[in-house]
Amino acid sequence: MPESITLFLNHLIFGIYPYLAVLVMVLGSILRYDRDQYSWKAGSSQILRSKGMRLGSNLFHIGIILLFFTHLVGLLTPESVYHYVITTEAKQILAMVGGGILGGICFIGLTILLVRRMTDPRIRATSKFSDILLLWLLYIQLILGLISIFYSAQHLDGSSMVALGNWAQHIATFRSGAADFILHEPWVFKAHIFLGLTIFLIFPFTRLVHMLSVPVKYIFRSGYQIVRKRGKGF
């Protein structure tokens, strides 16, 4: 492929696509909440079959939540900040070990949920196309993340981690040249980033929107919740 086309695609996917994906996620979520609140739910299938649901769901959610926030902190923390407590090389090893453990937990949980979704006739019959698509995308994304550990192990100097961090920080701060940082990075990192951005893109059209409705306010609620008025004589 000519270098000019490679540079263009690299800039399009890793310089422009991130903003497009986040824009669609934000605007799409707002519009869905405004126009179709009845569809704003996790759509749990536990009522159809509870076997495997608790184990798979707990492992998946524990793994995916911790992976999300560790990725967020790891990518957006500048070198000048984390160098006060850890070196780049040590940070990479920590990310590989921690990511491998959390990724393994999430992989087991997601495998249980995916098998359950695909093999149980009742659950499969009530599943939307978006439900199945989302599970497979998350599964592929998780596998890519686990594969990237082996690529990272071949270069323990932290160069790839620094490049990925610079890309994320330039994107988050709207600085130009973000895509240049990962132009020569291995394919698995690029595929992992692209698929992650694609999940952001389809976010408003899937059950993932329930992530934005965490019932935090119930923790700080005073007293009992009144669901019906007491009648006379009570």
C-alpha positions in Angstrom: 0.0 0.0 0.0 1.4 3.4 -0.9 2.7 5.4 2.0 0.3 8.3 1.3 -2.7 6.0 1.6 -1.3 4.5 4.8 -0.8 7.9 6.4 -4.3 9.0 5.3 -6.0 5.8 6.7 -4.0 6.1 9.9 -5.0 9.7 10.4 -8.7 8.9 9.5 -8.9 5.9 11.9 -6.8 7.2 14.8 -7.1 10.9 14.4 -10.7 11.6 13.3 -12.6 8.4 14.1 -12.2 8.8 17.9 -14.0 12.1 17.9 -16.7 10.8 15.6 -17.3 7.7 17.8 -17.5 9.8 21.0 -19.8 12.3 19.4 -22.2 9.7 18.2 -22.1 8.1 21.7 -22.9 11.3 23.5 -25.6 12.6 21.1 -27.1 9.2 20.5 -27.4 8.5 24.2 -29.1 11.9 24.8 -31.6 11.3 22.0 -32.4 7.8 23.0 -33.0 8.9 26.6 -35.2 11.7 25.4 -37.2 9.8 22.9 -37.3 6.1 24.1 -36.7 5.8 27.8 -38.6 2.5 28.0 -35.8 0.9 26.0 -33.2 2.3 28.5 -32.4 -0.9 30.4 -30.0 -3.8 30.8 -32.6 -6.2 29.5 -31.6 -9.0 31.8 -32.5 -12.6 30.7 -32.2 -14.0 34.3 -36.0 -14.5 34.5 -35.7 -16.9 31.5 -32.9 -19.0 33.0 -30.8 -18.2 36.0 -28.2 -21.0 35.7 -24.8 -19.6 35.0 -26.1 -16.0 35.1 -24.8 -15.0 38.5 -21.3 -16.4 38.1 -20.9 -15.2 34.5 -22.4 -11.8 35.1 -20.3 -11.2 38.2 -17.0 -12.3 36.7 -17.7 -10.3 33.6 -18.7 -7.1 35.3 -15.9 -7.2 37.8 -13.4 -7.7 35.1 -14.7 -5.2 32.6 -15.2 -2.4 35.1 -11.7 -2.7 36.5 -10.2 -3.1 33.0 -12.0 0.1 31.9 -10.8 2.2 34.7 -7.2 0.8 34.7 -7.1 1.5 30.9 -8.4 5.0 31.5 -5.9 5.8 34.3 -3.0 4.1 32.5 -3.5 5.8 29.2 -4.3 9.3 30.4 -1.6 9.6 33.1 1.4 11.5 31.7 4.9 10.1 32.1 5.9 13.1 34.1 3.3 12.2 36.7 3.7 8.4 37.1 7.5 8.6 37.0 7.3 9.9 40.6 6.2 6.5 41.7 7.1 4.0 39.0 9.2 3.6 35.9 7.8 3.1 32.4 9.2 -0.5 32.3 7.7 -1.4 35.7 4.4 0.2 34.7 4.3 -2.0 31.6 5.0 -5.1 33.5 2.3 -4.1 36.1 -0.1 -3.5 33.2 0.6 -6.9 31.6 0.2 -8.8 34.9 -2.8 -6.9 36.1 -4.4 -6.8 32.6 -3.8 -10.5 32.2 -5.5 -11.3 35.5 -8.5 -9.0 35.0 -8.7 -10.1 31.4 -8.8 -13.7 32.4 -11.6 -13.1 34.9 -13.6 -11.1 32.3 -12.9 -13.8 29.6 -14.4 -16.6 31.8 -17.4 -14.6 32.7 -18.1 -13.4 29.1 -17.6 -17.0 27.8 -20.3 -18.2 30.2 -22.7 -15.4 29.1 -22.0 -15.9 25.4 -22.5 -19.6 25.5 -25.6 -19.1 27.5 -26.9 -16.5 25.0 -26.1 -18.6 22.0 -27.2 -22.1 23.1 -30.3 -21.6 25.2 -33.3 -21.6 22.9 -35.5 -19.3 25.0 -32.7 -16.7 25.6 -31.7 -16.8 21.9 -35.3 -16.4 20.8 -35.7 -13.2 22.9 -32.3 -11.7 22.1 -32.0 -8.7 19.8 -29.4 -8.5 17.0 -27.7 -5.8 19.0 -27.4 -8.1 22.1 -25.6 -10.8 20.1 -23.5 -8.3 18.2 -22.4 -6.6 21.3 -21.3 -9.8 23.1 -19.2 -10.9 20.1 -17.6 -7.5 19.8 -16.7 -7.5 23.5 -15.4 -11.0 23.2 -13.2 -10.2 20.2 -12.0 -7.0 21.9 -11.1 -9.0 25.0 -9.2 -11.6 23.0 -7.3 -8.8 21.2 -6.4 -7.3 24.6 -5.1 -10.6 25.9 -3.1 -11.2 22.7 -1.5 -7.7 23.0 0.1 -8.9 26.3 2.3 -11.3 24.3 3.3 -8.5 21.9 4.1 -6.3 24.9 6.3 -9.0 26.4 8.6 -8.8 23.3 9.4 -5.1 24.0 9.7 -4.5 27.8 11.2 -1.1 27.3 7.8 0.5 27.5 8.0 2.2 24.1 4.6 0.9 23.0 3.0 2.0 26.3 4.4 5.4 25.9 3.2 5.7 22.3 -0.3 4.6 23.2 -0.4 6.9 26.1 0.7 9.9 24.0 -2.0 9.0 21.5 -4.7 8.9 24.1 -3.6 12.1 25.8 -3.4 14.0 22.5 -6.9 12.8 21.6 -8.3 13.8 25.0 -6.7 17.2 24.9 -7.6 17.9 21.2 -4.0 18.2 20.1 -2.9 17.5 16.6 -0.6 14.7 15.5 -2.2 12.0 17.8 -2.3 9.4 15.0 1.4 9.7 14.4 2.3 8.2 17.7 0.9 4.8 16.8 1.6 4.7 13.1 4.3 2.0 13.5 2.7 0.1 16.4 1.8 -3.6 16.0 -1.5 -4.5 14.3 -3.0 -5.9 17.5 -2.8 -2.6 19.3 -4.4 -0.8 16.4 -7.2 -3.4 16.1 -7.8 -3.2 19.9 -8.1 0.6 19.7 -10.3 0.6 16.5 -12.7 -2.0 18.0 -12.9 -0.1 21.3 -13.8 3.0 19.4 -16.4 1.1 17.5 -18.0 -0.1 20.7 -18.3 3.6 21.8 -19.9 4.3 18.4 -22.6 1.7 18.8 -23.1 2.4 22.5 -26.4 4.4 22.2 -28.0 1.6 20.2 -27.3 -1.3 22.6 -28.1 -2.2 26.2 -24.8 -0.6 27.2 -26.7 2.6 27.9 -27.7 1.1 31.3 -24.1 2.0 32.4 -25.2 5.6 32.5 -28.0 4.9 35.0 -26.1 3.6 38.0 -28.5 4.1 40.9 -26.0 6.0 43.1 -28.7 8.3 44.5 -30.3 5.3 46.3 -27.2 5.0 48.5 -27.7 8.5 49.9 -31.5 8.2 50.1 -33.0 8.9 53.6 -35.7 6.7 54.9 -37.8 4.2 53.0 -39.1 4.6 49.5 -42.9 5.0 49.4 -44.4 3.0 46.6 -48.1 3.4 47.5 -50.1 5.4 49.9 -51.5 3.8 53.0 -55.3 3.5 53.0 -57.5 4.4 55.9 -57.3 2.1 58.8 -53.7 1.3 58.4 
